[in-house]
């Protein structure tokens, strides 16, 4: 489930502190009010973390990670490595 960050549209709140983060399924209706203080909220755009490596994955690293590695033979033809 993705994490969503929200902030109050106006005012302050001791319960939520003015900003809060929730785990919500993609199928959930958009949140319009704070669950704690019931004041109107808006979703804020936040950064996200992506894993990155300093070196590209090798074929053996990809196989260890569970990927199927294919080698192109001809147009539309591939062979498992």
C-alpha positions as CSV (number, residue, x, y, z in Angstrom):
1,X,0.0,0.0,0.0
2,X,1.3,3.4,-0.8
3,X,2.0,6.1,1.8
4,X,0.1,9.4,1.4
5,X,1.1,12.6,3.2
6,X,-1.6,15.2,4.1
7,X,-1.7,18.7,5.6
8,X,-4.4,20.8,7.0
9,X,-5.9,23.4,4.5
10,X,-6.2,26.0,7.3
11,X,-5.4,26.3,11.0
12,X,-3.5,24.1,13.4
13,X,-4.3,20.9,15.3
14,X,-2.8,19.4,18.4
15,X,-4.0,15.9,17.5
16,X,-2.4,15.6,14.1
17,X,0.1,18.4,14.2
18,X,-1.0,19.9,10.9
19,X,0.6,17.1,8.9
20,X,0.2,13.3,8.9
21,X,1.0,10.2,6.8
22,X,-1.3,7.3,6.1
23,X,-1.1,3.9,4.4
24,X,-4.1,3.8,2.1
25,X,-5.0,1.4,-0.7
26,X,-5.2,2.7,-4.2
27,X,-8.9,1.8,-4.3
28,X,-9.7,4.1,-1.3
29,X,-11.8,7.2,-1.7
30,X,-9.8,10.5,-1.6
31,X,-9.4,11.7,2.0
32,X,-11.0,15.1,2.5
33,X,-10.9,15.5,6.3
34,X,-8.4,14.7,9.0
35,X,-9.3,11.5,10.9
36,X,-8.3,13.1,14.2
37,X,-9.7,16.6,14.1
38,X,-12.1,16.4,11.1
39,X,-10.7,19.6,9.5
40,X,-10.3,19.8,5.7
41,X,-7.0,18.4,4.4
42,X,-5.1,18.3,1.1
43,X,-2.7,15.7,-0.2
44,X,0.8,16.9,-0.6
45,X,3.4,15.7,-3.1
46,X,6.3,14.1,-1.4
47,X,9.6,12.5,-2.4
48,X,10.0,8.8,-2.7
49,X,12.8,6.4,-2.2
50,X,14.2,4.2,-5.0
51,X,16.9,1.6,-4.6
52,X,20.0,2.3,-6.7
53,X,23.3,0.6,-7.1
54,X,26.6,2.1,-8.0
55,X,27.2,-0.5,-10.6
56,X,24.8,-2.1,-13.1
57,X,23.5,-5.6,-12.3
58,X,25.4,-8.4,-13.8
59,X,23.8,-11.5,-15.3
60,X,24.7,-13.5,-12.2
61,X,23.2,-10.8,-10.0
62,X,20.0,-10.8,-12.0
63,X,19.7,-14.6,-11.8
64,X,20.3,-14.6,-8.0
65,X,17.5,-12.0,-7.7
66,X,15.1,-14.4,-9.5
67,X,15.0,-12.8,-13.0
68,X,15.1,-14.9,-16.2
69,X,17.9,-13.6,-18.4
70,X,17.4,-13.9,-22.1
71,X,19.9,-13.5,-25.0
72,X,18.6,-12.2,-28.4
73,X,19.3,-14.6,-31.2
74,X,17.3,-13.1,-34.1
75,X,14.4,-10.7,-34.5
76,X,11.7,-12.2,-32.2
77,X,13.9,-15.1,-31.0
78,X,15.4,-15.3,-27.6
79,X,17.4,-18.0,-25.7
80,X,17.6,-18.4,-22.0
81,X,21.1,-17.9,-20.6
